[in-house]
Each structure stands twice: as C-alpha cells, then as structure tokens.
Amino acid sequence: MKPYFIIGRNILLPQSSTTFKNVVNINYRSDYGVLAYDSKGNSIKDSNKTFKGGTSWQTKDKLVNIPNIGYAYEVATNEYIPIKYAQGSGFKG
C-alpha cells in the first residue's frame, strides 16, 4: 500500500508526488521520541531515543502492515515507524 495525504473531502494526494517523497517526518514532541517496531510487531528497545519528534528519516514509497501495529514506514532493516507518527497523519499525541 502506498501512503497518501488527505487534502480535502474525498481528495487524496500520493505522498510520492510531494516534498515528503520517500521521507517520514516524526510528528511528536521534540523532547521525546517514538518507538520503532520489528516486522513481528515487537517494540525495539530504546528506539524512541533515536526517532525523536521533528526528525526526518528515509523510507520507501510503500507502507508495510505490521501485526498489532498497523501500517508503518520502513526506516531501517526490520525497523518500522507506525504511520500515525508521520507528519500529515492528523495524530495529536
């Protein structure tokens, strides 16, 4: 599945056609981070020290469905950030 932004009522814009192409920007407090998960849905210890709010990470132009987590961006080998933490997701934290 490819990531899209909702830009209006029933209007979707592919992330790949924006300046966020192949990038995930972490939408969280700048003094905290979010946990990454492996492909089995297990949290990766201390990954929230790396994936801080406001940082940007290279990713692929597709989302991966992780068990018990949902759709996520792959940011490293077997490391995934849930889509809800991406800027533009609407997540309020």
PLY file of the C-alpha trace (Angstrom):
ply
format ascii 1.0
element vertex 93
property float x
property float y
property float z
element edge 92
property int vertex1
property int vertex2
end_header
0.00 0.00 0.00
1.27 3.47 -0.87
0.94 6.40 1.55
-1.45 9.26 0.75
-2.31 12.58 2.38
-5.91 13.68 2.77
-6.01 17.25 1.48
-9.74 17.77 1.31
-13.02 15.99 1.49
-12.55 12.81 -0.54
-9.34 14.17 -2.10
-6.16 12.14 -1.67
-2.67 13.15 -2.74
0.02 10.46 -3.12
2.91 11.20 -0.77
5.27 10.36 -3.65
4.13 13.49 -5.51
5.04 15.81 -2.62
8.22 17.08 -0.99
7.73 14.24 1.53
8.53 11.63 -1.15
10.42 8.70 0.47
10.66 10.59 3.78
8.84 10.23 7.07
8.94 13.21 9.42
8.21 12.23 13.01
5.17 14.07 14.39
5.77 14.06 18.14
7.12 16.32 20.89
10.67 17.43 20.08
11.92 16.36 23.53
10.55 12.82 23.14
10.66 10.10 20.53
8.51 7.27 19.26
9.18 3.57 19.37
10.06 1.64 16.26
8.81 -1.91 15.79
10.14 -5.00 14.07
8.20 -6.86 11.37
6.53 -9.06 14.00
5.14 -6.08 15.92
7.63 -6.13 18.78
8.85 -2.76 20.03
12.56 -2.10 19.64
14.11 -1.18 22.99
15.32 2.43 23.29
14.41 3.24 19.66
12.48 6.26 20.99
15.90 7.81 21.76
16.66 7.77 18.03
13.29 8.57 16.44
12.71 11.96 18.08
9.88 14.30 17.24
10.79 16.59 14.34
13.42 14.28 12.83
13.25 13.00 9.25
14.04 9.51 8.00
14.43 7.97 4.55
11.82 5.37 3.70
10.35 3.52 0.76
7.28 4.52 -1.25
5.12 1.87 0.35
3.70 1.02 3.74
4.05 -2.32 5.49
1.21 -3.80 7.55
2.77 -4.85 10.89
0.82 -7.26 13.17
-0.88 -5.43 16.09
0.61 -2.11 14.91
-0.99 -1.44 11.52
0.57 0.33 8.56
4.10 1.61 9.07
7.05 3.13 7.23
10.24 1.07 6.94
13.09 3.28 8.21
15.86 0.66 8.53
16.30 -3.08 8.12
13.44 -4.56 10.15
12.63 -1.22 11.82
9.25 0.39 11.23
7.56 3.60 12.41
3.74 3.49 12.65
2.06 5.78 10.12
0.21 7.63 12.89
3.51 9.26 13.90
4.14 10.78 10.48
3.55 14.48 9.88
0.30 14.86 7.99
-1.33 11.89 9.71
-3.50 14.02 11.98
-2.06 12.39 15.13
-2.39 14.70 18.14
-0.20 12.74 20.61
0 1
1 2
2 3
3 4
4 5
5 6
6 7
7 8
8 9
9 10
10 11
11 12
12 13
13 14
14 15
15 16
16 17
17 18
18 19
19 20
20 21
21 22
22 23
23 24
24 25
25 26
26 27
27 28
28 29
29 30
30 31
31 32
32 33
33 34
34 35
35 36
36 37
37 38
38 39
39 40
40 41
41 42
42 43
43 44
44 45
45 46
46 47
47 48
48 49
49 50
50 51
51 52
52 53
53 54
54 55
55 56
56 57
57 58
58 59
59 60
60 61
61 62
62 63
63 64
64 65
65 66
66 67
67 68
68 69
69 70
70 71
71 72
72 73
73 74
74 75
75 76
76 77
77 78
78 79
79 80
80 81
81 82
82 83
83 84
84 85
85 86
86 87
87 88
88 89
89 90
90 91
91 92
